[in-house]
């Protein structure tokens, strides 16, 4: 853990909805022995000495958090309610020993969670279910959680509006296909940009390709960029970064970045 004033980012998962390896696939990526080619569903843990924030809580949450220090989760920021981003919420149960868990999401995601997990929101809960406080937020809302200064902004996942988050000098985006200029201004010049890049070619209706992500990093003028949300078509990790500019890297599961007030 960094000193107070430092922010540590841990990539809990860097894969797309199917994860890598993909079930039933025997390609060179899915059969690789390099641990960096194993990609759980995308999520990050953002920490300071005083606070602990999770962005998204997918179906691999339990497996991901067994590798981390067991401490209070001060907040969970949800980008959108697709299963690969919220499927681990029931596994928050052990963390409720620290108290109720605050989850922040847009109206669409809040409604979806109430529908798919109604037992968490009834007056008389079954013993042991997660104790959740669900907060509806909108793009451009500001949150102050512990020593984190957080701003939500909007990106488009095909035609679905979802949330990205700026936390200090880091911006996190997943599942983006497009973004309006006014939203870009909110993250211009960040020290670290985390954004999605599904694969190199074969356009997707709701996800960026690597070329799109590189162009977006230049548009943002980020100092450093880390790519996430890959499927197996991205190739082997050791080969990916050889093809990328020096200031843009594909992240891998378990990778950690330390940011200070003056940058990386």
C-alpha positions as CSV (number, residue, x, y, z in Angstrom):
1,X,0.0,0.0,0.0
2,X,1.3,3.4,-0.9
3,X,1.7,6.3,1.5
4,X,-1.2,8.7,2.1
5,X,-1.6,10.8,-1.0
6,X,-0.6,7.9,-3.3
7,X,-3.2,6.0,-5.2
8,X,-2.7,2.3,-6.2
9,X,-4.6,0.8,-9.1
10,X,-4.8,-3.0,-9.3
11,X,-6.2,-4.6,-12.4
12,X,-8.3,-7.4,-11.0
13,X,-9.4,-8.5,-14.5
14,X,-8.7,-7.3,-18.0
15,X,-10.8,-9.6,-20.1
16,X,-14.1,-9.3,-22.0
17,X,-17.4,-11.0,-21.1
18,X,-16.2,-14.5,-22.0
19,X,-12.9,-14.2,-20.3
20,X,-9.6,-15.7,-21.5
21,X,-9.2,-18.6,-22.0
22,X,-12.5,-19.0,-23.7
23,X,-14.4,-22.2,-22.9
24,X,-13.9,-24.8,-25.7
25,X,-11.1,-22.9,-27.5
26,X,-7.6,-24.3,-28.2
27,X,-6.1,-21.3,-29.8
28,X,-2.5,-20.3,-28.9
29,X,-3.8,-17.6,-26.5
30,X,-6.3,-19.8,-24.7
31,X,-3.7,-22.5,-24.3
32,X,-0.8,-20.2,-23.3
33,X,1.2,-20.9,-20.2
34,X,1.9,-17.2,-19.7
35,X,-0.2,-16.1,-16.7
36,X,-0.6,-12.7,-18.4
37,X,-2.7,-14.4,-21.1
38,X,-5.3,-15.4,-18.5
39,X,-7.9,-12.6,-18.4
40,X,-10.7,-12.5,-15.9
41,X,-13.6,-10.2,-16.4
42,X,-12.6,-6.5,-16.3
43,X,-12.5,-4.7,-12.9
44,X,-10.1,-2.5,-11.0
45,X,-9.4,-1.9,-7.3
46,X,-8.4,1.7,-6.5
47,X,-6.8,2.3,-3.1
48,X,-5.2,4.8,-0.9
49,X,-4.1,4.4,2.7
50,X,-7.5,5.6,3.8
51,X,-10.0,4.3,1.2
52,X,-10.7,1.3,-1.0
53,X,-12.9,1.6,-4.1
54,X,-13.9,-1.1,-6.6
55,X,-15.0,-0.3,-10.2
56,X,-17.4,-3.0,-11.3
57,X,-18.0,-6.3,-9.6
58,X,-18.1,-9.0,-12.2
59,X,-18.6,-12.8,-11.9
60,X,-14.9,-13.4,-11.1
61,X,-15.0,-11.1,-8.1
62,X,-14.6,-13.8,-5.5
63,X,-11.6,-15.3,-7.3
64,X,-10.1,-11.8,-7.8
65,X,-10.4,-10.7,-4.2
66,X,-9.0,-13.9,-2.7
67,X,-5.7,-12.5,-4.0
68,X,-6.1,-9.1,-2.2
69,X,-5.9,-7.9,1.4
70,X,-9.2,-8.3,3.1
71,X,-10.3,-4.7,4.1
72,X,-13.4,-2.6,3.9
73,X,-14.7,-1.7,0.5
74,X,-15.7,2.0,0.8
75,X,-17.7,2.1,-2.4
76,X,-18.4,0.3,-5.7
77,X,-18.7,2.3,-8.9
78,X,-20.7,0.5,-11.6
79,X,-20.2,1.4,-15.2
80,X,-23.2,-0.5,-16.4
81,X,-25.3,-3.5,-15.5
82,X,-24.3,-6.2,-18.0
83,X,-23.6,-9.4,-16.2
84,X,-19.8,-9.4,-16.7
85,X,-19.7,-6.1,-14.7
86,X,-22.2,-6.9,-11.9
87,X,-22.3,-10.7,-11.6
88,X,-20.3,-10.8,-8.5
89,X,-22.3,-8.5,-6.3
90,X,-23.8,-11.4,-4.2
91,X,-20.2,-12.4,-3.3
92,X,-19.9,-9.1,-1.4
93,X,-21.4,-10.9,1.7
94,X,-18.1,-11.3,3.6
95,X,-17.3,-7.5,3.2
96,X,-20.6,-6.6,4.9
97,X,-18.9,-7.4,8.3
98,X,-17.4,-3.9,7.9
99,X,-20.9,-2.4,7.4
100,X,-23.3,-1.8,4.5
101,X,-21.7,-1.4,1.1
102,X,-22.4,1.7,-1.0
103,X,-22.9,1.0,-4.7
104,X,-23.1,3.9,-7.2
105,X,-24.7,3.5,-10.6
106,X,-26.8,5.2,-13.1
107,X,-30.6,4.9,-13.1
108,X,-30.7,2.1,-15.8
109,X,-28.2,0.0,-13.7
110,X,-29.9,0.7,-10.4
111,X,-33.2,-0.5,-11.9
112,X,-31.6,-3.6,-13.4
113,X,-29.9,-4.5,-10.0
114,X,-33.2,-4.2,-8.2
115,X,-34.8,-6.4,-10.8
116,X,-32.1,-9.1,-10.9
117,X,-31.3,-9.1,-7.1
118,X,-34.6,-8.2,-5.5
119,X,-33.7,-10.1,-2.3
120,X,-31.1,-7.5,-1.5
121,X,-33.6,-4.7,-1.5
122,X,-36.7,-6.1,0.4
123,X,-37.6,-4.8,3.8
124,X,-37.1,-8.2,5.4
125,X,-33.9,-9.7,4.0
126,X,-33.0,-13.3,4.1
127,X,-30.1,-13.7,6.7
128,X,-26.7,-13.4,5.1
129,X,-27.6,-11.6,1.9
130,X,-25.4,-8.6,1.0
131,X,-26.3,-5.3,2.8
132,X,-26.3,-2.8,0.0
133,X,-27.0,0.9,-0.2
134,X,-27.8,1.7,-3.8
135,X,-27.2,5.3,-5.0
136,X,-28.4,6.6,-8.3
137,X,-25.9,9.0,-9.9
138,X,-25.8,10.8,-13.3
139,X,-23.1,12.0,-15.6
140,X,-21.1,14.9,-14.2
141,X,-22.0,14.1,-10.6
142,X,-19.2,14.5,-8.1
143,X,-18.5,12.1,-5.3
144,X,-16.2,12.5,-2.3
145,X,-15.4,9.1,-0.8
146,X,-12.6,9.0,1.7
147,X,-9.8,10.9,0.1
148,X,-11.1,10.2,-3.4
149,X,-12.5,13.0,-5.6
150,X,-14.6,11.2,-8.2
151,X,-16.5,12.5,-11.3
152,X,-18.8,10.4,-13.4
153,X,-19.1,11.0,-17.2
154,X,-21.0,9.4,-20.0
155,X,-19.8,7.1,-22.8
156,X,-21.8,5.1,-25.3
157,X,-21.8,1.3,-25.4
158,X,-23.4,1.1,-28.8
159,X,-26.7,2.8,-28.1
160,X,-26.6,2.3,-24.3
161,X,-25.4,5.2,-22.2
162,X,-23.0,4.0,-19.5
163,X,-20.6,5.6,-17.0
164,X,-16.9,6.2,-17.0
165,X,-15.2,7.6,-13.9
166,X,-12.4,10.1,-13.3
167,X,-10.7,9.5,-9.9
168,X,-8.1,12.2,-9.3
169,X,-5.7,12.0,-12.3
170,X,-6.9,8.6,-13.5
171,X,-9.9,8.0,-15.8
172,X,-11.5,4.5,-16.2
173,X,-13.6,3.6,-19.3
174,X,-14.9,0.2,-20.3
175,X,-17.2,-1.0,-23.1
176,X,-17.0,2.3,-24.9
177,X,-17.8,2.6,-28.6
178,X,-18.2,6.4,-28.8
179,X,-18.1,9.5,-26.6
180,X,-19.2,13.1,-27.0
181,X,-16.6,15.9,-27.1
182,X,-17.9,17.6,-23.9
183,X,-17.3,14.3,-22.0
184,X,-13.7,14.1,-23.3
185,X,-13.0,17.5,-21.9
186,X,-13.7,16.2,-18.4
187,X,-10.7,13.8,-18.6
188,X,-8.3,15.7,-20.9
189,X,-4.7,15.4,-19.9
190,X,-5.1,12.7,-17.2
191,X,-1.9,11.0,-16.0
192,X,-3.4,7.5,-16.5
193,X,-6.2,6.5,-18.9
194,X,-7.7,3.0,-18.7
195,X,-9.9,2.2,-21.7
196,X,-11.3,-0.8,-23.5
197,X,-9.8,-2.3,-26.7
198,X,-11.4,-5.6,-27.7
199,X,-9.1,-6.8,-30.5
200,X,-7.0,-5.5,-33.5
201,X,-9.5,-5.9,-36.3
202,X,-13.0,-7.0,-37.3
203,X,-15.1,-4.1,-36.1
204,X,-17.6,-4.6,-33.3
205,X,-20.9,-2.8,-32.9
206,X,-20.4,-1.8,-29.3
207,X,-16.6,-2.0,-28.5
208,X,-13.5,-0.1,-29.6
209,X,-10.7,-1.9,-31.4
210,X,-7.1,-1.2,-30.6
211,X,-6.7,1.4,-33.3
212,X,-9.8,3.2,-31.9
213,X,-8.2,3.1,-28.4
214,X,-4.9,4.5,-29.6
215,X,-6.7,7.4,-31.4
216,X,-8.8,8.1,-28.3
217,X,-5.7,8.2,-26.0
218,X,-4.3,10.8,-28.4
219,X,-7.5,12.8,-28.2
220,X,-7.5,12.7,-24.4
221,X,-3.7,13.6,-24.4
222,X,-3.2,11.0,-21.6
223,X,0.3,10.6,-20.3
224,X,0.0,6.9,-20.0
225,X,-2.8,4.5,-21.3
226,X,-3.6,1.0,-20.2
227,X,-5.9,-1.1,-22.3
228,X,-8.4,-3.7,-20.9
229,X,-11.5,-5.7,-21.9
230,X,-9.7,-8.0,-24.4
231,X,-10.9,-11.2,-26.0
232,X,-8.6,-14.0,-27.2
233,X,-8.3,-12.4,-30.6
234,X,-6.0,-9.8,-29.2
235,X,-3.1,-12.2,-29.3
236,X,-0.5,-13.2,-26.7
237,X,0.4,-10.5,-24.2
238,X,4.1,-10.6,-25.0
239,X,3.3,-9.8,-28.6
240,X,0.6,-7.2,-28.0
241,X,2.8,-4.6,-26.4
242,X,5.5,-4.9,-29.1
243,X,2.9,-3.5,-31.5
244,X,1.8,-0.6,-29.3
245,X,3.3,2.9,-28.8
246,X,5.6,3.1,-25.8
247,X,3.1,5.1,-23.8
248,X,0.2,2.6,-24.4
249,X,0.3,-0.8,-22.8
250,X,-2.1,-3.7,-22.6
251,X,-2.7,-4.3,-18.9
252,X,-2.7,-7.8,-17.4
253,X,-4.5,-9.3,-14.4
254,X,-2.8,-8.5,-11.1
255,X,-0.8,-5.6,-12.6
256,X,-0.5,-2.6,-10.2
257,X,0.2,1.0,-10.9
258,X,1.1,3.6,-8.3
259,X,0.1,7.2,-8.8
260,X,1.4,10.1,-6.8
261,X,-0.1,13.6,-6.6
262,X,2.4,14.6,-9.3
263,X,1.7,11.6,-11.6
264,X,3.0,8.1,-12.1
